Amino acid sequence: MTTYDYDLFVIGAGSGGVRAARMAAGLGVRVAIAEDRYFGGTCVNVGCVPKKLYVYASQFSESFTGSVGFGWKGQTPDFDWPTLVANKSKEIDRLQGVYDRLLQESGVSIFNGRAELQDAHTVVVNGKSYTAERILVATGGWPYVPEVIGKEFIVTSNEIFNLPALPKRLLIVGGGYIAVEFAGIMHGLGVEVSILERGNKVLKGFDEDIRDFLIEQMTNKGIKFYFNTSVDRIKQHEGAYAVHTMDGNLIDADLVMYATGRVPNTKDIGLEALGVELDGVGAIKVNDDYQTNVASIYALGDVTNRVNLTPVATAEGMALVNKLYANKTGKVDYDNIPTAVFSQPNIATVGLTEAQAREKYPDIDIYKSVFKPMKNTLSGINERTLMKMIVVRSSDKVVGMHMVGPDAGEIIQGMAVAIRAGATKAIFDSTIGIHPTAAEEFVTMRKPVA
């Protein structure tokens, strides 16, 4: 019988890796974990957590402006970027410590250093080899920047949180989650923001009404969009940057941020040498049990490039450990996963888009409501809210819900429970609303749109 140093060796201490390591250790499994950057992975350090803190910071500017209509008078406070950065960093340090402590208390052996696969059962960290019956790769993703003249001048979401100073003018290249979220953040902090997107809209894959409505609301706030073009080259010019586009435009900016997607973080960890199968973008191919073509090696989370969300990675970690060590066969259900985009206004969605629903069902009813939130009746702010519900007429089943507006994520989380439970439109109609709230609009939609 072969004896290994560990039963499970996890490479990457992000959300999925940490959850798997802790759960397995709690079941008496001998577990080690290696991390060469920071505990908590992208989400805690350069993703969800600092981003949401910066969203909160940026929303105060509108709150100060809107407070006048509610009777508040006086001078608006000045914003100090270094204070926000410093306080954010303190919170990240605290969370890193929490992750480290939780792992230690679970009995997980922790290695600070880059791990590489030597063979199907051996991992090398800081020059020392460790053997394991199984190896789990949970190394996440990394910002992707295409080759472009002037690439050395750009920043990504990895660097944007810790800029030495705020720029006056920011150009964001890309049109996904990160692009629209940082456009709202920086605009709220007083930066002049533009977005350049090679497609005709932002947020590809989202419901078309949601995409159009968000562009309208962001434009009303003063954010500028350049669609159907891409960057030709970036040149330094008088202490700033001149961005030349493929369609002949010239955009001046003090900072250029690329938010052009993320790629699986699989380079230089020994996967190719072992013959672990990767797809065209470098994602690790796995079966339904997160197992690669090399039987002892598993992978989950963003490194597999399937549903790249923090809660999905943690769910996958739990499912894997349950299957391997707890004799439980429950799988992650990837249908009806709710998600939020912390743009301003916020977006949240669950279920099918209208286009997906019409492709799947022959009889679709669409319910839609656009209104000014109650707060904005006195604030003077012209931001509006959109709510949309998609129903299969023959079964009355609700198959999609979408929202753009304040607290969209908080509202749609509850709606996701209803959709997963198979709620019908009749159930929504019979539910008494909480008044006065925006959320009650979802239970008072009576007539489908034409």
C-alpha positions as CSV (number, residue, x, y, z in Angstrom):
1,M,0.0,0.0,0.0
2,T,1.4,3.4,-1.0
3,T,1.9,5.9,1.8
4,Y,1.5,9.6,1.0
5,D,2.4,12.7,3.0
6,Y,-1.2,14.0,2.6
7,D,-4.5,12.6,1.5
8,L,-5.4,15.9,-0.3
9,F,-3.1,18.7,-1.5
10,V,-4.8,21.9,-2.6
11,I,-3.1,24.4,-4.8
12,G,-4.6,27.8,-4.4
13,A,-6.2,29.3,-1.3
14,G,-9.1,31.1,-2.9
15,S,-12.8,30.6,-2.1
16,G,-13.0,27.1,-3.6
17,G,-9.7,25.8,-2.4
18,V,-10.1,27.0,1.1
19,R,-13.6,25.6,1.4
20,A,-12.5,22.2,0.1
21,A,-9.5,22.1,2.4
22,R,-11.4,23.1,5.5
23,M,-14.3,20.7,4.9
24,A,-12.0,17.8,4.1
25,A,-9.8,18.4,7.2
26,G,-13.0,18.5,9.3
27,L,-13.7,15.0,8.1
28,G,-10.4,13.8,9.3
29,V,-8.6,14.0,6.0
30,R,-4.9,14.9,6.0
31,V,-4.9,18.2,4.0
32,A,-2.3,20.6,2.9
33,I,-2.8,23.9,1.0
34,A,-0.3,26.1,-0.9
35,E,-0.7,29.7,-1.9
36,D,1.9,32.0,-3.4
37,R,0.0,35.3,-3.3
38,Y,-2.8,35.9,-0.8
39,F,-5.3,34.0,1.2
40,G,-8.9,34.5,0.0
41,G,-7.9,34.6,-3.7
42,T,-9.2,37.1,-6.1
43,C,-12.5,37.8,-4.4
44,V,-11.1,38.8,-1.0
45,N,-8.1,40.7,-2.3
46,V,-8.7,42.2,-5.8
47,G,-12.3,41.3,-6.5
48,C,-15.7,41.1,-4.8
49,V,-14.7,42.5,-1.3
50,P,-12.7,45.6,-2.2
51,K,-14.9,46.3,-5.2
52,K,-18.0,46.4,-3.0
53,L,-16.3,48.6,-0.5
54,Y,-15.4,51.0,-3.3
55,V,-19.0,50.9,-4.6
56,Y,-20.2,52.0,-1.1
57,A,-17.6,54.8,-1.1
58,S,-18.6,56.1,-4.5
59,Q,-22.3,56.2,-3.7
60,F,-21.9,58.9,-1.1
61,S,-21.4,61.6,-3.7
62,E,-24.9,61.1,-5.0
63,S,-26.3,60.7,-1.5
64,F,-24.8,64.1,-0.5
65,T,-26.3,65.7,-3.6
66,G,-29.7,64.1,-3.1
67,S,-29.8,65.0,0.6
68,V,-30.5,68.6,-0.2
69,G,-34.1,67.7,-1.3
70,F,-34.6,66.1,2.1
71,G,-33.7,69.3,3.9
72,W,-30.0,68.7,4.5
73,K,-27.9,71.8,4.1
74,G,-24.2,72.5,4.4
75,Q,-20.9,71.9,2.8
76,T,-20.3,68.6,1.0
77,P,-17.3,66.7,2.5
78,D,-14.1,66.4,0.5
79,F,-13.1,62.9,-0.7
80,D,-9.6,61.5,0.3
81,W,-8.6,58.6,-1.9
82,P,-5.6,57.5,0.3
83,T,-7.9,57.1,3.3
84,L,-10.2,54.8,1.4
85,V,-7.2,52.7,0.1
86,A,-5.7,52.5,3.6
87,N,-9.0,51.5,5.3
88,K,-9.7,48.9,2.5
89,S,-6.3,47.4,3.0
90,K,-6.8,47.1,6.7
91,E,-10.0,45.1,6.1
92,I,-8.3,42.9,3.5
93,D,-5.5,42.2,6.0
94,R,-8.2,41.2,8.6
95,L,-9.9,38.9,6.2
96,Q,-6.6,37.3,5.2
97,G,-6.0,36.6,8.8
98,V,-9.4,35.1,9.2
99,Y,-8.7,32.7,6.3
100,D,-5.3,31.7,7.8
101,R,-6.8,31.1,11.2
102,L,-9.7,29.1,9.9
103,L,-7.3,26.8,8.0
104,Q,-5.1,26.4,11.0
105,E,-7.9,25.6,13.3
106,S,-9.2,23.0,10.9
107,G,-5.8,21.3,11.0
108,V,-4.8,22.1,7.4
109,S,-1.0,22.3,6.8
110,I,-0.3,25.7,5.2
111,F,2.5,26.4,2.7
112,N,3.3,29.9,1.6
113,G,4.9,29.6,-1.8
114,R,4.3,28.6,-5.4
115,A,3.2,25.0,-5.9
116,E,4.1,23.0,-9.0
117,L,3.1,19.5,-10.0
118,Q,6.0,17.2,-10.3
119,D,4.0,14.1,-11.1
120,A,0.4,12.8,-10.6
121,H,1.0,12.5,-6.8
122,T,3.7,15.0,-6.1
123,V,3.7,18.7,-5.5
124,V,6.8,20.9,-5.1
125,V,6.7,24.0,-2.9
126,N,9.8,26.2,-2.2
127,G,12.0,23.4,-3.5
128,K,10.6,20.7,-1.3
129,S,8.4,17.8,-2.6
130,Y,5.2,16.6,-0.9
131,T,3.2,13.6,-2.0
132,A,-0.6,13.3,-1.9
133,E,-3.2,10.7,-2.9
134,R,-5.2,13.5,-4.6
135,I,-4.3,16.9,-5.8
136,L,-6.9,19.7,-6.2
137,V,-6.0,22.7,-8.5
138,A,-8.0,25.8,-7.5
139,T,-5.8,28.6,-8.8
140,G,-8.5,30.8,-10.1
141,G,-8.2,33.3,-13.0
142,W,-6.1,36.2,-14.0
143,P,-6.8,39.4,-16.0
144,Y,-6.4,39.1,-19.7
145,V,-4.9,41.9,-21.7
146,P,-4.6,41.6,-25.5
147,E,-1.5,42.6,-27.3
148,V,-1.6,46.3,-28.2
149,I,1.0,49.0,-28.7
150,G,1.3,50.7,-25.4
151,K,0.3,47.7,-23.3
152,E,2.9,48.7,-20.7
153,F,0.9,51.8,-19.8
154,I,-2.4,50.1,-18.9
155,V,-3.7,48.8,-15.5
156,T,-6.1,46.0,-14.7
157,S,-8.5,45.2,-11.9
158,N,-5.4,43.9,-10.0
159,E,-3.9,47.4,-9.8
160,I,-6.9,49.7,-9.8
161,F,-7.6,49.4,-6.1
162,N,-4.2,50.7,-5.0
163,L,-3.5,53.6,-7.4
164,P,-1.3,56.3,-5.8
165,A,-3.8,58.9,-6.8
166,L,-7.1,59.2,-8.7
167,P,-6.9,60.1,-12.4
168,K,-8.9,63.0,-13.7
169,R,-9.9,61.1,-16.9
170,L,-10.2,57.3,-17.0
171,L,-10.8,55.2,-20.1
172,I,-12.0,51.6,-19.5
173,V,-11.5,49.2,-22.3
174,G,-14.1,46.3,-22.2
175,G,-17.7,45.9,-21.5
176,G,-18.2,43.1,-18.9
177,Y,-18.9,43.1,-15.1
178,I,-15.6,44.7,-14.2
179,A,-15.8,47.5,-16.8
180,V,-19.3,48.7,-15.8
181,E,-18.6,48.3,-12.1
182,F,-15.4,50.4,-12.1
183,A,-17.0,52.9,-14.4
184,G,-19.6,53.6,-11.7
185,I,-17.0,53.5,-8.9
186,M,-14.7,56.0,-10.5
187,H,-17.5,58.3,-11.7
188,G,-18.9,58.4,-8.2
189,L,-15.4,59.4,-6.9
190,G,-15.3,62.3,-9.3
191,V,-13.4,60.9,-12.2
192,E,-14.4,61.6,-15.8
193,V,-15.1,58.1,-17.2
194,S,-15.4,56.6,-20.7
195,I,-15.9,53.0,-21.7
196,L,-14.7,51.6,-25.0
197,E,-16.3,48.3,-26.1
198,R,-15.7,46.4,-29.3
199,G,-19.3,45.2,-29.3
200,N,-22.5,47.2,-29.7
201,K,-23.5,47.0,-26.0
202,V,-22.0,46.2,-22.6
203,L,-22.7,43.0,-20.6
204,K,-22.9,40.4,-23.4
205,G,-25.1,37.5,-22.4
206,F,-27.5,39.5,-20.2
207,D,-31.1,40.3,-21.1
208,E,-31.3,42.9,-23.8
209,D,-33.6,45.2,-21.9
210,I,-31.2,45.1,-19.0
211,R,-28.2,46.0,-21.2
212,D,-30.1,48.9,-22.9
213,F,-31.4,50.3,-19.7
214,L,-28.1,50.2,-17.9
215,I,-26.4,52.1,-20.8
216,E,-29.1,54.7,-20.7
217,Q,-28.8,55.2,-16.9
218,M,-25.0,55.3,-17.0
219,T,-25.1,57.8,-19.9
220,N,-27.5,60.0,-18.0
221,K,-25.0,60.1,-15.1
222,G,-22.3,61.4,-17.5
223,I,-20.4,58.2,-18.4
224,K,-19.4,58.2,-22.1
225,F,-19.5,55.1,-24.3
226,Y,-17.6,54.2,-27.5
227,F,-19.1,51.1,-29.1
228,N,-18.1,48.9,-32.1
229,T,-14.4,49.8,-31.9
230,S,-11.2,48.7,-30.3
231,V,-7.8,50.2,-29.4
232,D,-5.2,50.5,-32.1
233,R,-2.4,52.0,-29.9
234,I,-1.7,53.9,-26.8
235,K,0.8,56.7,-26.7
236,Q,2.2,58.8,-23.9
237,H,1.3,62.4,-24.5
238,E,2.1,65.4,-22.2
239,G,1.9,63.4,-18.9
240,A,-1.2,61.5,-20.0
241,Y,-2.2,59.1,-22.7
242,A,-3.5,59.4,-26.2
243,V,-5.6,56.3,-27.1
244,H,-6.0,55.8,-30.9
245,T,-9.0,53.7,-31.8
246,M,-9.5,51.5,-34.9
247,D,-12.2,53.7,-36.2
248,G,-10.0,56.8,-36.1
249,N,-11.0,58.4,-32.8
250,L,-8.5,59.9,-30.4
251,I,-9.4,59.6,-26.7
252,D,-7.3,61.5,-24.1
253,A,-7.0,59.8,-20.7
254,D,-4.9,60.1,-17.6
255,L,-5.3,56.3,-17.0
256,V,-6.2,53.4,-19.2
257,M,-7.8,50.4,-17.6
258,Y,-8.3,47.1,-19.4
259,A,-11.3,45.0,-18.3
260,T,-11.2,42.6,-21.2
261,G,-11.9,39.4,-19.4
262,R,-10.0,36.9,-17.3
263,V,-8.3,33.7,-18.2
264,P,-7.7,30.5,-16.1
265,N,-4.5,30.7,-14.1
266,T,-2.9,27.5,-15.3
267,K,0.5,28.6,-16.7
268,D,3.7,27.2,-15.3
269,I,2.3,24.8,-12.7
270,G,3.2,21.6,-14.5
271,L,-0.2,20.7,-15.9
272,E,1.0,20.3,-19.5
273,A,4.0,18.1,-18.6
274,L,1.6,15.7,-16.9
275,G,-0.8,15.6,-19.8
276,V,-3.7,17.3,-18.0
277,E,-6.1,18.3,-20.7
278,L,-6.7,22.1,-21.1
279,D,-9.1,23.8,-23.5
280,G,-8.4,26.6,-25.9
281,V,-8.2,29.3,-23.3
282,G,-6.1,27.2,-20.9
283,A,-9.0,26.1,-18.6
284,I,-8.6,22.7,-17.0
285,K,-11.1,20.2,-18.4
286,V,-13.0,18.2,-15.8
287,N,-15.8,15.7,-15.6
288,D,-19.0,16.1,-13.5
289,D,-17.0,15.1,-10.4
290,Y,-14.3,17.8,-11.0
291,Q,-11.8,15.1,-12.0
292,T,-9.3,15.7,-14.8
293,N,-8.1,13.0,-17.3
294,V,-5.3,12.3,-14.8
295,A,-7.3,10.4,-12.2
296,S,-5.5,11.8,-9.1
297,I,-5.8,15.4,-10.1
298,Y,-9.0,17.5,-9.7
299,A,-9.9,21.1,-10.4
300,L,-12.7,23.5,-9.6
301,G,-13.6,27.2,-9.6
302,D,-12.5,29.8,-12.1
303,V,-9.6,27.7,-13.3
304,T,-12.2,25.4,-15.0
305,N,-13.8,28.5,-16.7
306,R,-17.4,27.3,-16.3
307,V,-19.5,29.5,-14.0
308,N,-16.9,32.0,-12.6
309,L,-18.6,33.1,-9.4
310,T,-17.3,32.9,-5.8
311,P,-20.3,31.1,-4.4
312,V,-20.2,28.6,-7.2
313,A,-16.5,27.8,-6.4
314,T,-17.4,27.2,-2.8
315,A,-20.3,25.0,-3.7
316,E,-18.1,23.0,-6.0
317,G,-15.6,22.6,-3.2
318,M,-18.3,21.2,-0.9
319,A,-19.6,18.9,-3.6
320,L,-16.2,17.5,-4.3
321,V,-15.3,16.8,-0.6
322,N,-18.7,15.3,0.0
323,K,-18.2,12.9,-2.9
324,L,-14.6,11.9,-2.1
325,Y,-14.7,11.7,1.7
326,A,-18.3,11.8,3.0
327,N,-20.0,9.3,0.6
328,K,-22.5,11.9,-0.5
329,T,-23.3,12.2,-4.2
330,G,-25.1,15.6,-4.4
331,K,-24.0,17.7,-7.3
332,V,-24.0,21.5,-7.9
333,D,-27.0,22.6,-9.8
334,Y,-25.9,25.1,-12.3
335,D,-29.4,26.1,-13.4
336,N,-31.0,29.3,-12.1
337,I,-27.8,30.7,-10.4
338,P,-28.5,34.3,-9.4
339,T,-25.9,36.9,-10.0
340,A,-25.4,40.6,-9.4
341,V,-23.4,43.3,-11.1
342,F,-22.5,46.1,-8.8
343,S,-22.8,48.7,-11.5
344,Q,-24.6,52.0,-10.7
345,P,-27.5,51.3,-10.8
346,N,-27.1,47.7,-9.7
347,I,-28.1,44.8,-11.8
348,A,-29.3,41.4,-10.5
349,T,-30.7,38.5,-12.5
350,V,-31.8,34.9,-12.1
351,G,-33.1,32.4,-14.7
352,L,-33.5,32.8,-18.4
353,T,-33.2,36.0,-20.4
354,E,-36.1,36.8,-22.7
355,A,-34.1,35.6,-25.8
356,Q,-33.3,32.3,-24.0
357,A,-36.9,31.8,-22.9
358,R,-38.3,32.5,-26.4
359,E,-35.9,29.9,-27.8
360,K,-36.9,27.3,-25.3
361,Y,-40.7,27.9,-25.0
362,P,-43.3,28.8,-27.6
363,D,-45.5,30.9,-25.3
364,I,-43.8,33.5,-23.3
365,D,-45.3,36.5,-21.4
366,I,-43.2,39.4,-20.4
367,Y,-44.0,41.6,-17.5
368,K,-42.0,44.8,-17.1
369,S,-42.1,47.9,-14.9
370,V,-40.0,51.1,-15.2
371,F,-40.3,53.7,-12.5
372,K,-38.5,56.3,-10.4
373,P,-37.6,54.9,-7.0
374,M,-39.3,56.7,-4.1
375,K,-36.1,58.2,-2.8
376,N,-35.5,60.0,-6.1
377,T,-38.8,61.8,-6.0
378,L,-37.2,64.3,-3.5
379,S,-33.5,63.8,-4.2
380,G,-33.6,65.3,-7.7
381,I,-31.6,62.4,-9.0
382,N,-33.1,61.1,-12.3
383,E,-32.0,57.5,-12.0
384,R,-34.8,55.0,-12.7
385,T,-35.4,51.3,-12.0
386,L,-36.3,48.5,-14.3
387,M,-37.9,45.2,-13.2
388,K,-38.7,42.4,-15.6
389,M,-40.4,39.0,-15.2
390,I,-40.5,36.2,-17.8
391,V,-43.4,33.7,-17.6
392,V,-44.3,30.6,-19.5
393,R,-48.0,31.2,-20.3
394,S,-49.1,27.5,-20.6
395,S,-47.6,26.5,-17.2
396,D,-47.7,30.0,-15.5
397,K,-44.1,29.2,-14.3
398,V,-41.7,32.1,-13.7
399,V,-38.5,31.3,-15.6
400,G,-36.6,34.6,-15.4
401,M,-36.4,37.7,-13.3
402,H,-34.2,40.7,-13.9
403,M,-33.7,44.1,-12.2
404,V,-31.7,47.2,-12.6
405,G,-31.9,49.6,-9.6
406,P,-30.9,50.1,-6.0
407,D,-30.4,47.0,-3.9
408,A,-31.1,44.7,-7.0
409,G,-28.9,42.0,-5.6
410,E,-30.6,42.0,-2.2
411,I,-34.0,41.8,-3.9
412,I,-33.2,39.1,-6.5
413,Q,-31.6,36.8,-3.9
414,G,-35.1,36.2,-2.5
415,M,-36.6,35.9,-5.9
416,A,-34.0,33.2,-6.8
417,V,-35.4,31.0,-4.0
418,A,-38.9,31.4,-5.4
419,I,-37.7,30.4,-8.9
420,R,-35.8,27.4,-7.7
421,A,-38.9,26.3,-5.8
422,G,-40.9,26.5,-9.1
423,A,-43.1,29.5,-8.2
424,T,-45.8,30.4,-10.7
425,K,-47.0,33.9,-11.6
426,A,-50.2,33.1,-9.6
427,I,-48.0,32.6,-6.5
428,F,-46.3,36.0,-7.0
429,D,-49.7,37.6,-7.6
430,S,-51.1,36.2,-4.4
431,T,-48.1,37.3,-2.3
432,I,-48.7,40.5,-0.3
433,G,-46.1,43.1,-1.0
434,I,-44.1,45.1,1.6
435,H,-45.1,48.7,1.1
436,P,-43.6,51.0,0.2
437,T,-40.6,49.1,-1.3
438,A,-39.3,48.6,-4.8
439,A,-39.4,44.9,-4.3
440,E,-43.2,44.9,-4.1
441,E,-43.3,45.7,-7.8
442,F,-42.5,42.1,-8.5
443,V,-45.8,41.0,-6.8
444,T,-48.0,43.7,-8.4
445,M,-47.3,43.2,-12.1
446,R,-50.7,42.4,-13.6
447,K,-50.5,42.8,-17.3
448,P,-47.9,41.5,-19.7
449,V,-46.3,43.9,-22.2
450,A,-47.4,43.7,-25.8
